[in-house]
Amino acid sequence: MIELENITKVYRMGKVEVNALRGVTFSVAKGEMVAIIGASGSGKSTMLNVIGLLDRPTSGKYLFNEMDVSQLNDNKLAEMRNRELGFVFQDFNLLPRATALANVELPLIYSGGVRHRRERAVEALERVGLGQRANHKPTELSGGEQQRVAIARALVNNPTLILADEPTGNLDTRSSAEIISIFCQLHQEGRTIILITHEADIASQAQRTVYLSDGRIVNQ
């Protein structure tokens, strides 16, 4: 489903070039749960941004469901992100003044013309065990509950691929275990998941682990 071939990403800051990815070749099959692990600065987040169509590679080939995404313009990429991808971030990225339900509805609003939007958002919250907290704002929720809202938001459009960037990075041990349990359950249901982490115990829950160092895959 995901095929990266000799992907590079170079950031230019004035006269300085930073090689964030150096010839990455990597694939993910439909239904896999893959962890990408590496130290800070290894290129994990850059790799997620490329896979998630948030950033274009400097060179190389990226196929998403056999489509060469380098041929798509920015509008098409945005449509594809909203339709095919669900994102979960370390900092939750919830709107602080909106309820959990309103936060989960956002991707459906961006899609436009989605029927039964409220019902789908409620169903997604119930899927992560937060149906009873739908009308609470993020400040009224624990960190673990906020991350579950973020997972519900990622699920509401029924995406082809879920991308999670350090989803347990701001959580305590108990909440981390609960969040990873949700991802494992989603994987068992057939979801394709790419999990970015620097924690070996979190990565061990995935079906396969890819090690990244200095912008290169050193083991997969």
C-alpha positions as CSV (number, residue, x, y, z in Angstrom):
1,M,0.0,0.0,0.0
2,I,2.9,2.4,0.9
3,E,6.0,2.2,-1.2
4,L,9.0,4.6,-0.8
5,E,11.9,4.2,-3.1
6,N,15.2,6.1,-2.5
7,I,13.5,9.0,-0.8
8,T,15.6,12.0,0.2
9,K,14.6,15.2,2.0
10,V,16.9,18.1,2.2
11,Y,16.1,21.3,4.1
12,R,17.9,24.4,3.2
13,M,18.5,27.0,5.9
14,G,20.4,29.8,4.4
15,K,23.7,28.3,3.1
16,V,23.3,25.2,5.3
17,E,21.7,22.0,4.0
18,V,20.2,19.5,6.4
19,N,19.8,16.0,5.0
20,A,16.8,14.7,7.0
21,L,16.3,11.6,4.9
22,R,19.1,9.9,2.9
23,G,17.8,7.4,0.4
24,V,15.0,5.7,2.3
25,T,13.4,2.6,0.7
26,F,10.5,1.3,2.7
27,S,7.1,-0.4,2.2
28,V,4.0,-1.1,4.2
29,A,1.4,-3.7,3.2
30,K,-2.3,-3.2,3.8
31,G,-3.3,-4.3,7.3
32,E,0.2,-4.0,8.8
33,M,1.0,-2.2,12.0
34,V,4.6,-0.9,11.7
35,A,6.6,1.0,14.2
36,I,9.4,3.4,13.1
37,I,11.8,3.9,15.9
38,G,14.9,6.1,16.3
39,A,16.5,8.7,18.5
40,S,15.7,12.4,18.3
41,G,16.9,13.9,15.0
42,S,17.0,10.5,13.2
43,G,14.4,11.6,10.6
44,K,11.3,9.9,12.1
45,S,9.0,12.9,11.9
46,T,10.3,13.9,8.5
47,M,9.5,10.4,7.3
48,L,6.0,10.6,8.7
49,N,5.5,14.0,7.1
50,V,6.4,12.6,3.7
51,I,4.3,9.5,4.1
52,G,1.4,11.7,5.4
53,L,1.6,14.0,2.4
54,L,2.4,16.9,4.6
55,D,5.8,17.4,2.9
56,R,7.2,16.6,-0.5
57,P,10.4,14.6,-0.8
58,T,13.4,16.3,-2.4
59,S,13.9,13.2,-4.6
60,G,12.8,9.6,-4.9
61,K,9.5,7.9,-5.6
62,Y,6.4,7.5,-3.4
63,L,3.5,5.3,-4.3
64,F,0.3,5.4,-2.3
65,N,-2.0,2.6,-3.3
66,E,0.0,2.4,-6.6
67,M,-0.5,6.2,-7.2
68,D,2.5,8.3,-7.7
69,V,1.7,11.1,-5.3
70,S,4.5,13.4,-6.8
71,Q,2.1,14.0,-9.7
72,L,-0.6,15.6,-7.4
73,N,-0.9,19.3,-6.9
74,D,-1.4,20.8,-3.4
75,N,-5.2,20.7,-3.6
76,K,-5.3,17.1,-4.6
77,L,-2.8,16.2,-1.8
78,A,-5.1,18.0,0.7
79,E,-8.1,16.0,-0.5
80,M,-6.2,12.8,-0.3
81,R,-5.0,13.5,3.2
82,N,-8.5,14.2,4.4
83,R,-10.0,11.2,2.6
84,E,-7.3,8.5,3.1
85,L,-5.3,9.5,6.2
86,G,-5.9,9.8,9.9
87,F,-3.3,11.6,12.0
88,V,-2.6,11.3,15.8
89,F,0.0,13.6,17.2
90,Q,2.0,13.8,20.5
91,D,0.4,17.1,21.5
92,F,-3.2,16.0,20.6
93,N,-3.8,19.1,18.5
94,L,-7.4,19.6,19.8
95,L,-9.3,22.9,19.6
96,P,-9.3,24.0,23.2
97,R,-12.7,25.8,23.1
98,A,-14.5,23.0,21.2
99,T,-16.1,19.9,22.8
100,A,-14.7,16.5,22.2
101,L,-17.6,15.9,19.8
102,A,-16.9,19.1,17.8
103,N,-13.2,18.2,17.6
104,V,-14.0,14.8,16.1
105,E,-16.5,16.3,13.6
106,L,-13.8,18.5,12.1
107,P,-12.5,16.1,9.4
108,L,-16.1,15.5,8.3
109,I,-16.7,19.3,8.0
110,Y,-13.6,19.6,5.9
111,S,-14.8,16.8,3.6
112,G,-18.1,18.6,3.0
113,G,-21.5,17.1,2.3
114,V,-21.0,14.2,4.8
115,R,-24.3,12.9,5.9
116,H,-25.0,12.0,9.5
117,R,-21.9,13.9,10.7
118,R,-23.0,14.0,14.3
119,E,-23.8,10.3,14.5
120,R,-20.5,9.3,13.0
121,A,-18.6,11.5,15.4
122,V,-20.5,10.0,18.4
123,E,-19.8,6.5,17.1
124,A,-16.1,7.3,16.8
125,L,-16.0,8.6,20.4
126,E,-17.8,5.5,21.6
127,R,-15.3,3.4,19.7
128,V,-12.5,4.7,21.9
129,G,-14.6,4.6,25.1
130,L,-15.5,8.3,25.4
131,G,-19.1,8.4,24.4
132,Q,-20.0,9.8,27.8
133,R,-17.5,12.6,27.5
134,A,-18.6,13.9,24.2
135,N,-19.6,17.3,25.5
136,H,-16.5,17.9,27.5
137,K,-13.8,20.3,26.4
138,P,-10.1,19.3,26.3
139,T,-9.3,21.2,29.5
140,E,-11.9,19.0,31.2
141,L,-10.2,15.7,30.0
142,S,-7.1,13.9,31.1
143,G,-4.2,13.6,28.8
144,G,-5.1,10.0,28.0
145,E,-8.7,11.0,27.3
146,Q,-7.5,13.9,25.0
147,Q,-5.5,11.4,23.0
148,R,-8.5,9.1,22.7
149,V,-10.4,12.0,21.3
150,A,-7.6,12.5,18.8
151,I,-7.8,8.9,17.8
152,A,-11.5,9.2,17.3
153,R,-10.9,12.2,15.1
154,A,-8.4,10.2,13.1
155,L,-10.9,7.3,12.7
156,V,-14.1,9.3,11.8
157,N,-13.4,9.5,8.0
158,N,-12.6,5.7,8.0
159,P,-9.1,6.3,6.6
160,T,-7.0,3.9,4.6
161,L,-3.9,4.6,6.8
162,I,-3.5,5.9,10.4
163,L,-0.3,7.8,11.2
164,A,0.6,8.2,14.8
165,D,3.6,10.5,15.7
166,E,4.8,9.8,19.3
167,P,1.2,9.2,20.5
168,T,2.3,8.3,24.0
169,G,5.0,10.9,24.4
170,N,3.0,13.1,26.8
171,L,1.3,10.4,28.7
172,D,2.0,8.5,31.9
173,T,2.6,4.7,31.8
174,R,-1.0,3.7,32.4
175,S,-2.4,6.1,29.8
176,S,0.3,5.0,27.3
177,A,-0.7,1.3,27.8
178,E,-4.4,2.2,27.2
179,I,-3.6,4.1,24.0
180,I,-1.4,1.4,22.6
181,S,-4.1,-1.1,23.4
182,I,-6.5,0.9,21.2
183,F,-4.0,0.9,18.3
184,C,-3.5,-2.9,18.7
185,Q,-7.2,-3.5,18.6
186,L,-7.6,-1.3,15.5
187,H,-4.8,-3.4,13.9
188,Q,-6.5,-6.6,14.8
189,E,-9.6,-5.2,13.0
190,G,-7.6,-4.8,9.8
191,R,-6.4,-1.2,10.1
192,T,-3.1,-0.1,8.6
193,I,-1.1,1.8,11.1
194,I,2.3,3.5,11.1
195,L,3.6,4.4,14.6
196,I,6.5,6.8,15.2
197,T,8.2,6.4,18.5
198,H,11.5,6.5,20.3
199,E,10.4,4.0,23.0
200,A,11.3,0.3,22.4
201,D,8.5,-1.0,24.6
202,I,5.9,0.9,22.5
203,A,7.5,-0.3,19.2
204,S,7.5,-3.9,20.4
205,Q,3.7,-3.9,20.2
206,A,3.8,-3.4,16.5
207,Q,3.8,-6.2,13.9
208,R,7.1,-5.0,12.5
209,T,9.8,-2.5,13.6
210,V,11.9,-0.2,11.3
211,Y,15.0,1.4,12.8
212,L,16.0,4.9,11.5
213,S,19.3,6.5,12.2
214,D,20.7,9.7,10.7
215,G,18.0,9.7,8.0
216,R,18.7,6.1,6.9
217,I,16.9,2.8,7.6
218,V,19.4,0.6,9.4
219,N,17.2,-2.4,10.0
220,Q,13.7,-3.4,9.0
